[in-house]
């Protein structure tokens, strides 16, 4: 009996089933998005590392967000491209659990990093005189280390629980990566404990960070409205608008899929929502932070100018 229960050693990911032409179009689209994601986020990491003007807490946190985005998109997109080429494909049980673990680490770390970034903006706007003494380099490093440490450790228990589930029935996953809900749907074990762990883990990695973000922005908006000049209000809000845009897109999709799923939500809708936070969000993050940010645009121009002057004295 035990052998029958553990017979499933690999899963078949359906991905986006369809005729060849639409799949080729999606393949071309996603490979362009993937290349743009890697290049855009690497650019931010390099600029923050080499440009002295970007050696501030805000840009340090943005660079960490870029690292998370690169890890997330690399965990998901290459296999998605493979699935599109062959109209679905197999993944080993170990590979499936590992992919889900990296996905969980990146999502948890990003939730926490966005909360830390909102706190950074809160201190900068609501307590500017003490900003330098509060957001010291040592404090920033500790906050980032805590985000990654929590991301790697707190999601481990849920992944261990999933790896101990029995899969004795169909091994077909109607998704483009090994996600929680599709895995639980095909398990023949009692998944109550895993689901309970998921909801308990949602508090430290999603609910509490979202409360921190909401509280920070309530105070930020209150402080901005008290600024007498319209120019001052606009300047203060512009420093938060990029972060607020990223937070809105990211948390909306996460909450829709995992925390408060819509009743009767089809697998197609779930896949589209998953695409937003696994493929689209890592792509648009560097665009939002670079195109709307004069400091990063200035750093790009200075880097290009230095490179040209170095090669053509």
SVG drawing of the C-alpha trace seen along z (x, -y; Angstrom):
<svg xmlns="http://www.w3.org/2000/svg" viewBox="-18 -77 61 79">
<polyline fill="none" stroke="black" stroke-width="0.4" points="0.0,0.0 2.8,-2.4 4.4,-1.8 1.2,-2.8 1.0,-6.0 4.5,-7.1 4.3,-6.0 4.2,-9.6 7.8,-10.8 7.2,-13.5 4.5,-15.9 3.2,-17.1 2.8,-20.9 0.2,-21.8 1.3,-25.5 -0.7,-27.3 -2.3,-24.6 -3.2,-25.6 -2.2,-25.4 1.4,-26.2 0.9,-29.7 -0.4,-31.3 2.2,-29.4 5.0,-30.8 3.6,-34.3 3.6,-33.9 7.1,-32.4 8.5,-35.4 6.7,-37.8 7.9,-36.1 11.5,-35.7 11.6,-39.4 10.1,-40.2 12.6,-37.8 15.6,-39.5 14.2,-42.9 13.7,-41.8 17.3,-40.5 18.8,-43.5 16.7,-46.1 17.2,-44.7 21.0,-44.1 21.3,-47.7 19.8,-48.9 22.0,-46.6 25.2,-47.8 24.2,-51.5 23.5,-51.3 26.8,-49.6 29.0,-52.0 27.2,-55.3 27.9,-57.3 24.8,-59.4 22.8,-56.2 24.4,-55.1 21.3,-55.8 18.9,-53.5 16.2,-53.8 18.3,-52.7 19.9,-50.0 16.5,-48.5 15.6,-48.9 18.7,-46.9 17.7,-44.1 14.2,-44.1 15.9,-43.7 17.9,-40.7 14.6,-39.2 13.0,-39.9 15.9,-38.2 15.7,-35.1 11.9,-34.9 11.8,-35.3 14.7,-32.9 12.9,-30.4 9.7,-30.6 10.3,-31.9 12.9,-29.5 10.7,-26.5 7.6,-28.4 9.4,-29.0 10.2,-25.3 6.5,-24.4 5.4,-26.7 7.7,-25.1 6.6,-21.6 3.0,-22.3 3.5,-21.1 6.3,-19.1 7.4,-17.0 9.2,-18.1 10.6,-15.8 9.1,-15.8 12.3,-17.2 12.5,-19.9 8.9,-20.8 9.4,-21.2 12.6,-23.2 10.9,-25.5 8.1,-26.2 10.5,-26.8 12.5,-29.4 9.2,-31.0 8.1,-31.2 11.4,-32.7 11.3,-35.4 7.6,-36.3 8.1,-36.4 11.3,-38.4 9.6,-40.9 6.6,-41.3 9.0,-42.2 11.3,-44.4 8.3,-46.4 7.3,-46.9 10.8,-48.0 10.8,-50.4 7.5,-51.9 9.0,-52.4 12.0,-54.1 9.7,-56.6 7.8,-57.1 10.9,-58.1 12.2,-60.3 9.0,-62.3 7.6,-62.2 10.8,-62.5 13.4,-63.9 15.7,-65.4 16.3,-62.0 16.4,-60.1 20.2,-59.8 20.4,-58.6 17.6,-56.1 18.3,-54.6 22.0,-54.1 24.0,-51.7 24.2,-49.1 20.4,-49.4 19.7,-49.0 21.9,-45.9 20.2,-44.3 16.7,-45.0 17.6,-43.5 19.3,-40.5 16.2,-39.9 14.0,-40.0 16.1,-37.4 16.5,-35.3 12.8,-35.2 12.1,-34.5 14.5,-31.5 13.4,-30.0 9.8,-30.8 8.7,-29.2 10.8,-26.1 8.2,-24.4 5.4,-24.7 7.7,-23.3 8.7,-20.4 5.0,-19.7 4.2,-19.7 7.2,-17.4 5.7,-14.9 2.3,-14.7 1.4,-11.6 0.6,-11.9 -1.1,-8.6 -3.5,-9.8 -3.1,-11.9 0.2,-13.8 -1.1,-16.6 -0.7,-20.1 -2.9,-22.7 -0.4,-25.5 2.8,-26.8 4.8,-26.3 4.6,-24.2 2.2,-26.4 0.5,-25.6 -3.1,-25.3 -2.6,-23.0 -0.3,-20.8 -2.8,-20.4 -5.6,-19.7 -3.8,-16.6 -2.6,-15.3 -4.4,-12.2 -3.3,-13.2 -5.2,-15.2 -4.0,-18.8 -5.6,-20.5 -2.3,-21.0 -0.6,-22.4 -3.5,-24.8 -3.4,-25.8 0.3,-26.5 -0.2,-28.6 -2.7,-30.8 -0.6,-31.1 2.5,-32.0 0.5,-34.6 0.4,-36.7 4.2,-37.4 4.9,-37.5 1.8,-39.2 -0.7,-40.5 1.7,-42.2 3.8,-43.8 0.6,-45.1 -0.4,-46.6 3.0,-48.3 2.7,-49.6 -0.9,-51.0 0.1,-52.6 3.2,-54.1 1.3,-55.6 -1.5,-56.9 1.1,-58.9 2.9,-59.9 -0.3,-61.3 -1.2,-63.1 2.3,-64.7 2.2,-65.6 -1.2,-67.3 0.3,-69.5 3.0,-70.8 2.0,-74.4 3.3,-74.7 2.0,-72.6 5.6,-72.2 6.6,-70.7 3.7,-68.4 4.4,-67.2 8.1,-66.6 7.3,-64.6 4.7,-62.5 6.9,-61.9 9.4,-60.1 6.7,-57.6 4.7,-57.2 7.0,-54.6 7.0,-52.4 3.2,-52.8 2.6,-51.7 4.8,-48.5 3.1,-47.7 -0.4,-48.1 0.2,-45.7 2.1,-43.2 -0.1,-42.9 -3.3,-43.0 -2.4,-39.9 -0.9,-38.1 -4.1,-38.7 -6.4,-37.7 -4.6,-34.4 -3.6,-33.3 -5.2,-35.3 -8.7,-36.1 -9.2,-34.0 -12.3,-34.9 -15.1,-32.4 -15.4,-30.3 -12.1,-31.6 -11.1,-29.5 -7.7,-28.1 -7.2,-30.4 -7.8,-33.5 -5.4,-32.1 -2.8,-31.6 -3.2,-35.2 -2.9,-36.6 0.1,-34.4 1.7,-35.8 1.3,-39.3 3.4,-38.8 5.9,-36.2 6.6,-37.6 5.2,-41.1 6.0,-42.7 9.7,-41.8 9.7,-43.3 7.9,-46.6 9.7,-47.2 12.9,-48.5 10.9,-50.5 8.9,-52.2 11.9,-52.9 14.1,-54.1 11.9,-56.0 10.2,-57.9 13.4,-58.5 15.7,-61.3 18.6,-60.1 18.8,-56.7 18.5,-58.5 21.3,-60.8 23.4,-57.8 22.9,-56.1 24.0,-59.2 27.1,-59.6 28.1,-56.0 27.7,-56.1 29.7,-59.4 32.5,-57.9 32.6,-54.8 32.9,-56.8 35.6,-59.1 37.5,-56.0 37.5,-54.3 37.9,-57.4 40.1,-59.8"/>
</svg>
